[in-house]
Amino acid sequence: MLRLDRTAFDDICALAYREYPLEMCGLIAGPQGDDAARFYPCHNDARSAKVYTIAPLDFMRAEDDADDQGWEINGVVHSHTHSEPYPSPTDVAQAVDPGWHYVIVSLKREAPELRSYRIVDGTIEEEPIELA
């Protein structure tokens, strides 16, 4: 289960709309592996509507801030502008850490849809999200 701070949820959705029609991306961090207390918006170096690449400097800044809080980066977030909030083959290939949450916000419908997954050795498992 991913416990996501309500402010982080709002920030994720706001960034997805701001970056539209391109995919947005960011990182999440928290005090424990299943808690996401903070969302770190990141620049999508790919500047694409189909893929994302987190800017290395943004990753470093997020990691430094999380370390300062005693937290760890525990997930990545990106948007799907016109498709379901389900990992694409590219998303699965880019899944770097089996302990991370892979969060996707879809703008396909009138309201944003946010889902989270664990991706381990190419296997995708959806996990519940609890907004705190």
Stockholm file with secondary structure:
# STOCKHOLM 1.0

chainA/1-132         MLRLDRTAFDDICALAYREYPLEMCGLIAGPQGDDAARFYPCHNDARSAKVYTIAPLDFMRAEDDADDQGWEINGVVHSHTHSEPYPSPTDVAQAVDPGWHYVIVSLKREAPELRSYRIVDGTIEEEPIELA
#=GR chainA/1-132 SS CEEECHHHHHHHHHHHHHHTTSCCEEEEEESSTTEECEEEEECBTTCCSSCCCBCHHHHHHHHHHHHHHTCEEEEEEEEESSSCSSCCHHHHHHCCCTTSEEEEEECSSSSCEEEEEEEETTEEEEECEEEC
#=GC SS_cons         CEEECHHHHHHHHHHHHHHTTSCCEEEEEESSTTEECEEEEECBTTCCSSCCCBCHHHHHHHHHHHHHHTCEEEEEEEEESSSCSSCCHHHHHHCCCTTSEEEEEECSSSSCEEEEEEEETTEEEEECEEEC
//
